[in-house]
Amino acid sequence: MRISAMSRKMCFGLFVLLALGSFTKDVSAQETLGTVSYAAPTGWSKTTKTNIVAFSKVDPATGKFCIITLYGTTPGTGKPASDFKREWANLVLKNMKADAEPKTESQVQNGWTATGGGSEVDTDGTKAFALLTVMSGGGRVVSVLGVFNDPGYMSQLAEFSDSINLGAATAAAPAEPPREPAVAAPAMNINALAKEFQDNEVRANQTWIGKRVRVIGVVNTVVIAKDGNVEVTFKTSITNYNMAKCFFSQSQSSGVARLTAHTEAIVEGTVKGLGGGFDNSKGFFLMESCVVP
């Protein structure tokens, strides 16, 4: 989908204003990420890494999704514009196709400067909109990245931003653990990928076979196969009759143990194509060498 200019303008203004409001707002956040506190969105899947927390929401029937990632405190460059440029390069451009220099808006309050910008993005054929707000103050930087393909998620993105509490912008940056590589975003909807094979298997084979992709969907079953490896199936959408199945080696059992039927999950694997049905029929969309990131 394409986000209109009006939607982009709304995104910039709303997200930057809410980020500024969080500098001084007294909120009872349920969780913390280093010195940053926030309220986790209800009903969203959560992924954590060192100094990073991400929340995702996907509608398997429509393919609509939103991923919100909060990046904890790290040292800044001393210039808000430079902070934004660095964060945009590291968090967006390294993971998806996007404008190299998006238009930005900035506001200042109580020692903090919020710089927001965004653009349409493309990751392995998945089109969406990425909105990054970088908050600079006292030599520190905190960033929030929202990636979504439907403006309907804006209210939830705004609610999360409004819950963030950064505390005072002090001159000295507290010690924080280094970040791991950025959480890849967005993950492609697994049913949308499976449907590409259903609609035109020849084209899908040429595009996807052998490629390593990250997908998101609702888990259906998690079972141990006869060879001791693990098979995970995902629920299909009403427009797609090929259920997706991912194969995991025994070495990935600890990651697979975190998955639960009827809940959203993100997995990464190599596209194998259609197959795996009764009598070697093409009953499933298959991914192999899978891991839970």
Contacts in CASP RR format, 6 or more apart in sequence:
PFRMAT RR
TARGET T0000
AUTHOR 0000-0000-0000
METHOD contacts of the structure
MODEL  1
MRISAMSRKMCFGLFVLLALGSFTKDVSAQETLGTVSYAAPTGWSKTTKT
NIVAFSKVDPATGKFCIITLYGTTPGTGKPASDFKREWANLVLKNMKADA
EPKTESQVQNGWTATGGGSEVDTDGTKAFALLTVMSGGGRVVSVLGVFND
PGYMSQLAEFSDSINLGAATAAAPAEPPREPAVAAPAMNINALAKEFQDN
EVRANQTWIGKRVRVIGVVNTVVIAKDGNVEVTFKTSITNYNMAKCFFSQ
SQSSGVARLTAHTEAIVEGTVKGLGGGFDNSKGFFLMESCVVP
1 127 0 8 1.000
1 149 0 8 1.000
1 150 0 8 1.000
2 120 0 8 1.000
2 127 0 8 1.000
3 11 0 8 1.000
3 120 0 8 1.000
3 129 0 8 1.000
3 151 0 8 1.000
7 129 0 8 1.000
7 151 0 8 1.000
8 118 0 8 1.000
8 129 0 8 1.000
10 151 0 8 1.000
10 154 0 8 1.000
11 118 0 8 1.000
11 129 0 8 1.000
11 131 0 8 1.000
11 154 0 8 1.000
12 103 0 8 1.000
12 104 0 8 1.000
12 105 0 8 1.000
12 116 0 8 1.000
12 117 0 8 1.000
12 118 0 8 1.000
12 131 0 8 1.000
13 105 0 8 1.000
14 154 0 8 1.000
14 158 0 8 1.000
15 116 0 8 1.000
15 131 0 8 1.000
15 133 0 8 1.000
15 144 0 8 1.000
15 157 0 8 1.000
15 158 0 8 1.000
15 161 0 8 1.000
16 105 0 8 1.000
16 106 0 8 1.000
16 107 0 8 1.000
16 114 0 8 1.000
16 115 0 8 1.000
16 116 0 8 1.000
16 133 0 8 1.000
17 107 0 8 1.000
18 158 0 8 1.000
18 161 0 8 1.000
18 162 0 8 1.000
19 114 0 8 1.000
19 116 0 8 1.000
19 133 0 8 1.000
19 135 0 8 1.000
19 144 0 8 1.000
19 161 0 8 1.000
19 164 0 8 1.000
20 107 0 8 1.000
20 109 0 8 1.000
20 112 0 8 1.000
20 114 0 8 1.000
21 109 0 8 1.000
21 162 0 8 1.000
22 161 0 8 1.000
22 162 0 8 1.000
22 163 0 8 1.000
22 164 0 8 1.000
22 165 0 8 1.000
22 166 0 8 1.000
23 109 0 8 1.000
23 110 0 8 1.000
23 111 0 8 1.000
23 112 0 8 1.000
23 114 0 8 1.000
23 135 0 8 1.000
23 166 0 8 1.000
23 167 0 8 1.000
23 169 0 8 1.000
24 109 0 8 1.000
24 110 0 8 1.000
25 162 0 8 1.000
25 165 0 8 1.000
26 165 0 8 1.000
27 37 0 8 1.000
27 39 0 8 1.000
27 162 0 8 1.000
27 163 0 8 1.000
27 165 0 8 1.000
28 39 0 8 1.000
29 37 0 8 1.000
29 38 0 8 1.000
29 39 0 8 1.000
29 163 0 8 1.000
29 164 0 8 1.000
29 165 0 8 1.000
30 38 0 8 1.000
30 39 0 8 1.000
30 40 0 8 1.000
31 37 0 8 1.000
31 38 0 8 1.000
31 39 0 8 1.000
31 40 0 8 1.000
31 53 0 8 1.000
32 38 0 8 1.000
33 51 0 8 1.000
33 52 0 8 1.000
33 53 0 8 1.000
33 70 0 8 1.000
33 72 0 8 1.000
34 51 0 8 1.000
34 72 0 8 1.000
34 73 0 8 1.000
34 176 0 8 1.000
35 73 0 8 1.000
35 166 0 8 1.000
35 167 0 8 1.000
35 174 0 8 1.000
35 176 0 8 1.000
36 70 0 8 1.000
36 72 0 8 1.000
36 73 0 8 1.000
36 142 0 8 1.000
36 164 0 8 1.000
36 165 0 8 1.000
36 166 0 8 1.000
37 164 0 8 1.000
37 165 0 8 1.000
38 53 0 8 1.000
38 70 0 8 1.000
38 160 0 8 1.000
38 163 0 8 1.000
38 164 0 8 1.000
38 165 0 8 1.000
39 160 0 8 1.000
39 163 0 8 1.000
40 46 0 8 1.000
40 55 0 8 1.000
41 55 0 8 1.000
41 57 0 8 1.000
41 68 0 8 1.000
41 156 0 8 1.000
41 159 0 8 1.000
41 160 0 8 1.000
43 57 0 8 1.000
44 55 0 8 1.000
44 56 0 8 1.000
44 57 0 8 1.000
44 68 0 8 1.000
45 55 0 8 1.000
45 56 0 8 1.000
45 57 0 8 1.000
45 263 0 8 1.000
45 264 0 8 1.000
45 265 0 8 1.000
45 266 0 8 1.000
46 53 0 8 1.000
46 54 0 8 1.000
46 55 0 8 1.000
47 53 0 8 1.000
47 54 0 8 1.000
47 55 0 8 1.000
47 56 0 8 1.000
47 183 0 8 1.000
47 266 0 8 1.000
47 293 0 8 1.000
48 54 0 8 1.000
49 179 0 8 1.000
49 180 0 8 1.000
49 183 0 8 1.000
50 177 0 8 1.000
50 178 0 8 1.000
50 179 0 8 1.000
50 180 0 8 1.000
51 71 0 8 1.000
51 72 0 8 1.000
51 73 0 8 1.000
51 74 0 8 1.000
51 176 0 8 1.000
51 177 0 8 1.000
51 178 0 8 1.000
51 179 0 8 1.000
51 180 0 8 1.000
52 69 0 8 1.000
52 70 0 8 1.000
52 71 0 8 1.000
52 72 0 8 1.000
52 179 0 8 1.000
52 180 0 8 1.000
52 182 0 8 1.000
52 183 0 8 1.000
53 69 0 8 1.000
53 70 0 8 1.000
54 67 0 8 1.000
54 68 0 8 1.000
54 69 0 8 1.000
54 70 0 8 1.000
54 183 0 8 1.000
54 185 0 8 1.000
55 67 0 8 1.000
55 68 0 8 1.000
55 69 0 8 1.000
55 160 0 8 1.000
56 65 0 8 1.000
56 66 0 8 1.000
56 67 0 8 1.000
56 68 0 8 1.000
56 187 0 8 1.000
56 216 0 8 1.000
56 264 0 8 1.000
56 266 0 8 1.000
57 65 0 8 1.000
57 66 0 8 1.000
57 67 0 8 1.000
57 153 0 8 1.000
57 156 0 8 1.000
57 264 0 8 1.000
58 64 0 8 1.000
58 65 0 8 1.000
58 66 0 8 1.000
58 189 0 8 1.000
58 216 0 8 1.000
58 217 0 8 1.000
58 218 0 8 1.000
58 264 0 8 1.000
59 65 0 8 1.000
60 189 0 8 1.000
60 191 0 8 1.000
60 217 0 8 1.000
60 218 0 8 1.000
60 235 0 8 1.000
60 237 0 8 1.000
61 237 0 8 1.000
61 238 0 8 1.000
61 239 0 8 1.000
63 149 0 8 1.000
63 189 0 8 1.000
63 191 0 8 1.000
63 192 0 8 1.000
63 237 0 8 1.000
64 148 0 8 1.000
64 149 0 8 1.000
64 150 0 8 1.000
64 153 0 8 1.000
65 128 0 8 1.000
65 148 0 8 1.000
65 149 0 8 1.000
65 150 0 8 1.000
65 186 0 8 1.000
65 187 0 8 1.000
65 189 0 8 1.000
65 216 0 8 1.000
66 146 0 8 1.000
66 147 0 8 1.000
66 148 0 8 1.000
66 149 0 8 1.000
66 150 0 8 1.000
66 153 0 8 1.000
66 156 0 8 1.000
66 157 0 8 1.000
67 145 0 8 1.000
67 146 0 8 1.000
67 147 0 8 1.000
67 148 0 8 1.000
67 183 0 8 1.000
67 185 0 8 1.000
67 186 0 8 1.000
67 187 0 8 1.000
68 144 0 8 1.000
68 145 0 8 1.000
68 146 0 8 1.000
68 156 0 8 1.000
68 157 0 8 1.000
68 160 0 8 1.000
69 91 0 8 1.000
69 144 0 8 1.000
69 145 0 8 1.000
69 146 0 8 1.000
69 147 0 8 1.000
69 182 0 8 1.000
69 183 0 8 1.000
69 185 0 8 1.000
70 142 0 8 1.000
70 143 0 8 1.000
70 144 0 8 1.000
70 164 0 8 1.000
71 87 0 8 1.000
71 91 0 8 1.000
71 142 0 8 1.000
71 143 0 8 1.000
71 144 0 8 1.000
71 145 0 8 1.000
71 179 0 8 1.000
71 182 0 8 1.000
72 142 0 8 1.000
72 143 0 8 1.000
72 176 0 8 1.000
72 179 0 8 1.000
73 140 0 8 1.000
73 141 0 8 1.000
73 142 0 8 1.000
73 173 0 8 1.000
73 174 0 8 1.000
73 176 0 8 1.000
74 140 0 8 1.000
74 141 0 8 1.000
74 176 0 8 1.000
74 178 0 8 1.000
74 179 0 8 1.000
75 139 0 8 1.000
75 140 0 8 1.000
75 141 0 8 1.000
75 173 0 8 1.000
76 83 0 8 1.000
76 136 0 8 1.000
76 139 0 8 1.000
76 140 0 8 1.000
76 141 0 8 1.000
76 173 0 8 1.000
77 83 0 8 1.000
77 86 0 8 1.000
78 136 0 8 1.000
78 139 0 8 1.000
79 136 0 8 1.000
80 106 0 8 1.000
80 113 0 8 1.000
80 115 0 8 1.000
80 134 0 8 1.000
80 136 0 8 1.000
81 104 0 8 1.000
81 106 0 8 1.000
81 115 0 8 1.000
83 115 0 8 1.000
83 134 0 8 1.000
83 136 0 8 1.000
83 141 0 8 1.000
84 104 0 8 1.000
84 115 0 8 1.000
84 116 0 8 1.000
84 117 0 8 1.000
84 132 0 8 1.000
84 134 0 8 1.000
85 101 0 8 1.000
87 132 0 8 1.000
87 134 0 8 1.000
87 141 0 8 1.000
87 143 0 8 1.000
88 102 0 8 1.000
88 117 0 8 1.000
88 132 0 8 1.000
88 134 0 8 1.000
90 182 0 8 1.000
91 132 0 8 1.000
91 143 0 8 1.000
91 145 0 8 1.000
91 182 0 8 1.000
92 98 0 8 1.000
92 121 0 8 1.000
92 130 0 8 1.000
92 132 0 8 1.000
92 145 0 8 1.000
93 100 0 8 1.000
94 182 0 8 1.000
95 123 0 8 1.000
95 182 0 8 1.000
95 184 0 8 1.000
95 185 0 8 1.000
96 121 0 8 1.000
96 122 0 8 1.000
96 123 0 8 1.000
96 130 0 8 1.000
96 147 0 8 1.000
96 185 0 8 1.000
96 186 0 8 1.000
97 121 0 8 1.000
97 122 0 8 1.000
97 123 0 8 1.000
98 118 0 8 1.000
98 119 0 8 1.000
98 120 0 8 1.000
98 121 0 8 1.000
98 122 0 8 1.000
98 130 0 8 1.000
99 118 0 8 1.000
99 119 0 8 1.000
99 120 0 8 1.000
102 117 0 8 1.000
102 118 0 8 1.000
102 119 0 8 1.000
103 117 0 8 1.000
103 118 0 8 1.000
104 115 0 8 1.000
104 116 0 8 1.000
104 117 0 8 1.000
104 118 0 8 1.000
105 115 0 8 1.000
105 116 0 8 1.000
105 117 0 8 1.000
106 113 0 8 1.000
106 114 0 8 1.000
106 115 0 8 1.000
106 116 0 8 1.000
107 113 0 8 1.000
107 114 0 8 1.000
108 114 0 8 1.000
110 168 0 8 1.000
110 169 0 8 1.000
111 137 0 8 1.000
111 138 0 8 1.000
111 169 0 8 1.000
112 135 0 8 1.000
112 136 0 8 1.000
112 137 0 8 1.000
112 166 0 8 1.000
112 169 0 8 1.000
113 135 0 8 1.000
113 136 0 8 1.000
113 137 0 8 1.000
114 133 0 8 1.000
114 134 0 8 1.000
114 135 0 8 1.000
115 133 0 8 1.000
115 134 0 8 1.000
115 135 0 8 1.000
115 136 0 8 1.000
116 131 0 8 1.000
116 132 0 8 1.000
116 133 0 8 1.000
116 134 0 8 1.000
117 131 0 8 1.000
117 132 0 8 1.000
117 133 0 8 1.000
118 129 0 8 1.000
118 130 0 8 1.000
118 131 0 8 1.000
118 132 0 8 1.000
119 129 0 8 1.000
119 130 0 8 1.000
120 127 0 8 1.000
120 128 0 8 1.000
120 129 0 8 1.000
120 130 0 8 1.000
121 127 0 8 1.000
121 128 0 8 1.000
121 129 0 8 1.000
121 130 0 8 1.000
121 147 0 8 1.000
121 186 0 8 1.000
122 128 0 8 1.000
123 185 0 8 1.000
123 186 0 8 1.000
123 188 0 8 1.000
124 188 0 8 1.000
124 211 0 8 1.000
124 213 0 8 1.000
125 188 0 8 1.000
126 149 0 8 1.000
126 186 0 8 1.000
126 188 0 8 1.000
126 189 0 8 1.000
126 192 0 8 1.000
127 149 0 8 1.000
128 147 0 8 1.000
128 148 0 8 1.000
128 149 0 8 1.000
128 186 0 8 1.000
129 147 0 8 1.000
129 148 0 8 1.000
129 149 0 8 1.000
130 145 0 8 1.000
130 146 0 8 1.000
130 147 0 8 1.000
130 185 0 8 1.000
131 145 0 8 1.000
131 146 0 8 1.000
131 147 0 8 1.000
131 148 0 8 1.000
131 157 0 8 1.000
132 143 0 8 1.000
132 144 0 8 1.000
132 145 0 8 1.000
132 146 0 8 1.000
133 143 0 8 1.000
133 144 0 8 1.000
133 161 0 8 1.000
134 141 0 8 1.000
134 142 0 8 1.000
134 143 0 8 1.000
135 141 0 8 1.000
135 142 0 8 1.000
135 143 0 8 1.000
135 144 0 8 1.000
135 166 0 8 1.000
137 169 0 8 1.000
138 169 0 8 1.000
138 170 0 8 1.000
138 171 0 8 1.000
138 172 0 8 1.000
138 173 0 8 1.000
139 171 0 8 1.000
139 173 0 8 1.000
140 169 0 8 1.000
140 170 0 8 1.000
140 173 0 8 1.000
140 174 0 8 1.000
142 164 0 8 1.000
142 166 0 8 1.000
144 160 0 8 1.000
144 161 0 8 1.000
144 164 0 8 1.000
145 185 0 8 1.000
146 157 0 8 1.000
146 185 0 8 1.000
147 185 0 8 1.000
147 186 0 8 1.000
148 154 0 8 1.000
148 157 0 8 1.000
149 186 0 8 1.000
184 214 0 8 1.000
184 293 0 8 1.000
186 216 0 8 1.000
187 214 0 8 1.000
187 215 0 8 1.000
187 216 0 8 1.000
187 266 0 8 1.000
188 213 0 8 1.000
188 214 0 8 1.000
188 215 0 8 1.000
188 216 0 8 1.000
189 215 0 8 1.000
189 216 0 8 1.000
189 217 0 8 1.000
190 215 0 8 1.000
190 216 0 8 1.000
190 217 0 8 1.000
190 234 0 8 1.000
190 244 0 8 1.000
190 285 0 8 1.000
191 217 0 8 1.000
191 234 0 8 1.000
191 236 0 8 1.000
191 237 0 8 1.000
191 239 0 8 1.000
191 240 0 8 1.000
191 244 0 8 1.000
193 208 0 8 1.000
193 213 0 8 1.000
193 215 0 8 1.000
193 244 0 8 1.000
193 271 0 8 1.000
193 285 0 8 1.000
194 236 0 8 1.000
194 240 0 8 1.000
194 242 0 8 1.000
194 243 0 8 1.000
194 244 0 8 1.000
194 285 0 8 1.000
195 237 0 8 1.000
195 239 0 8 1.000
195 240 0 8 1.000
195 242 0 8 1.000
196 203 0 8 1.000
196 204 0 8 1.000
196 207 0 8 1.000
196 208 0 8 1.000
197 204 0 8 1.000
197 205 0 8 1.000
197 208 0 8 1.000
197 242 0 8 1.000
197 273 0 8 1.000
197 274 0 8 1.000
197 285 0 8 1.000
198 240 0 8 1.000
198 241 0 8 1.000
198 242 0 8 1.000
201 274 0 8 1.000
201 282 0 8 1.000
204 273 0 8 1.000
205 273 0 8 1.000
208 271 0 8 1.000
208 273 0 8 1.000
209 271 0 8 1.000
209 272 0 8 1.000
209 273 0 8 1.000
210 270 0 8 1.000
210 271 0 8 1.000
210 272 0 8 1.000
211 270 0 8 1.000
211 271 0 8 1.000
212 268 0 8 1.000
212 269 0 8 1.000
212 270 0 8 1.000
213 268 0 8 1.000
213 269 0 8 1.000
213 270 0 8 1.000
213 271 0 8 1.000
213 287 0 8 1.000
214 266 0 8 1.000
214 267 0 8 1.000
214 268 0 8 1.000
214 269 0 8 1.000
214 293 0 8 1.000
215 244 0 8 1.000
215 266 0 8 1.000
215 267 0 8 1.000
215 268 0 8 1.000
215 269 0 8 1.000
215 287 0 8 1.000
216 264 0 8 1.000
216 265 0 8 1.000
216 266 0 8 1.000
217 234 0 8 1.000
217 235 0 8 1.000
217 264 0 8 1.000
217 265 0 8 1.000
217 266 0 8 1.000
218 234 0 8 1.000
218 235 0 8 1.000
218 262 0 8 1.000
218 263 0 8 1.000
218 264 0 8 1.000
218 265 0 8 1.000
219 232 0 8 1.000
219 233 0 8 1.000
219 234 0 8 1.000
219 235 0 8 1.000
219 259 0 8 1.000
219 260 0 8 1.000
219 261 0 8 1.000
219 262 0 8 1.000
219 263 0 8 1.000
219 264 0 8 1.000
219 265 0 8 1.000
220 233 0 8 1.000
220 234 0 8 1.000
220 235 0 8 1.000
220 243 0 8 1.000
220 261 0 8 1.000
220 262 0 8 1.000
221 231 0 8 1.000
221 232 0 8 1.000
221 233 0 8 1.000
221 261 0 8 1.000
222 230 0 8 1.000
222 231 0 8 1.000
222 232 0 8 1.000
222 256 0 8 1.000
222 259 0 8 1.000
222 261 0 8 1.000
223 230 0 8 1.000
223 231 0 8 1.000
223 232 0 8 1.000
224 230 0 8 1.000
224 231 0 8 1.000
225 231 0 8 1.000
228 250 0 8 1.000
229 247 0 8 1.000
229 248 0 8 1.000
229 249 0 8 1.000
229 250 0 8 1.000
230 247 0 8 1.000
230 248 0 8 1.000
230 249 0 8 1.000
230 250 0 8 1.000
230 252 0 8 1.000
230 253 0 8 1.000
230 256 0 8 1.000
231 245 0 8 1.000
231 246 0 8 1.000
231 247 0 8 1.000
231 248 0 8 1.000
232 245 0 8 1.000
232 246 0 8 1.000
232 248 0 8 1.000
232 256 0 8 1.000
232 259 0 8 1.000
232 265 0 8 1.000
232 267 0 8 1.000
232 290 0 8 1.000
233 243 0 8 1.000
233 244 0 8 1.000
233 245 0 8 1.000
233 246 0 8 1.000
233 284 0 8 1.000
234 243 0 8 1.000
234 244 0 8 1.000
234 245 0 8 1.000
234 246 0 8 1.000
234 265 0 8 1.000
235 243 0 8 1.000
235 262 0 8 1.000
236 242 0 8 1.000
236 243 0 8 1.000
236 244 0 8 1.000
242 274 0 8 1.000
242 282 0 8 1.000
242 283 0 8 1.000
242 284 0 8 1.000
242 285 0 8 1.000
243 283 0 8 1.000
243 284 0 8 1.000
243 285 0 8 1.000
244 284 0 8 1.000
244 285 0 8 1.000
244 286 0 8 1.000
244 287 0 8 1.000
245 276 0 8 1.000
245 284 0 8 1.000
245 285 0 8 1.000
245 286 0 8 1.000
245 287 0 8 1.000
246 267 0 8 1.000
246 269 0 8 1.000
246 286 0 8 1.000
246 287 0 8 1.000
246 288 0 8 1.000
246 290 0 8 1.000
247 286 0 8 1.000
247 287 0 8 1.000
247 288 0 8 1.000
247 289 0 8 1.000
247 290 0 8 1.000
248 256 0 8 1.000
248 290 0 8 1.000
248 291 0 8 1.000
248 292 0 8 1.000
249 289 0 8 1.000
252 290 0 8 1.000
252 291 0 8 1.000
252 292 0 8 1.000
255 291 0 8 1.000
255 292 0 8 1.000
256 292 0 8 1.000
258 292 0 8 1.000
259 265 0 8 1.000
259 292 0 8 1.000
265 292 0 8 1.000
266 292 0 8 1.000
266 293 0 8 1.000
267 287 0 8 1.000
267 290 0 8 1.000
267 291 0 8 1.000
267 292 0 8 1.000
267 293 0 8 1.000
268 290 0 8 1.000
268 291 0 8 1.000
268 292 0 8 1.000
268 293 0 8 1.000
269 287 0 8 1.000
269 288 0 8 1.000
269 289 0 8 1.000
269 290 0 8 1.000
269 291 0 8 1.000
270 287 0 8 1.000
270 288 0 8 1.000
270 289 0 8 1.000
270 290 0 8 1.000
271 286 0 8 1.000
271 287 0 8 1.000
272 286 0 8 1.000
272 287 0 8 1.000
272 288 0 8 1.000
273 285 0 8 1.000
273 286 0 8 1.000
274 282 0 8 1.000
274 283 0 8 1.000
274 284 0 8 1.000
274 285 0 8 1.000
274 286 0 8 1.000
275 281 0 8 1.000
275 282 0 8 1.000
275 283 0 8 1.000
275 284 0 8 1.000
275 286 0 8 1.000
276 282 0 8 1.000
276 283 0 8 1.000
276 284 0 8 1.000
276 286 0 8 1.000
277 283 0 8 1.000
277 284 0 8 1.000
END
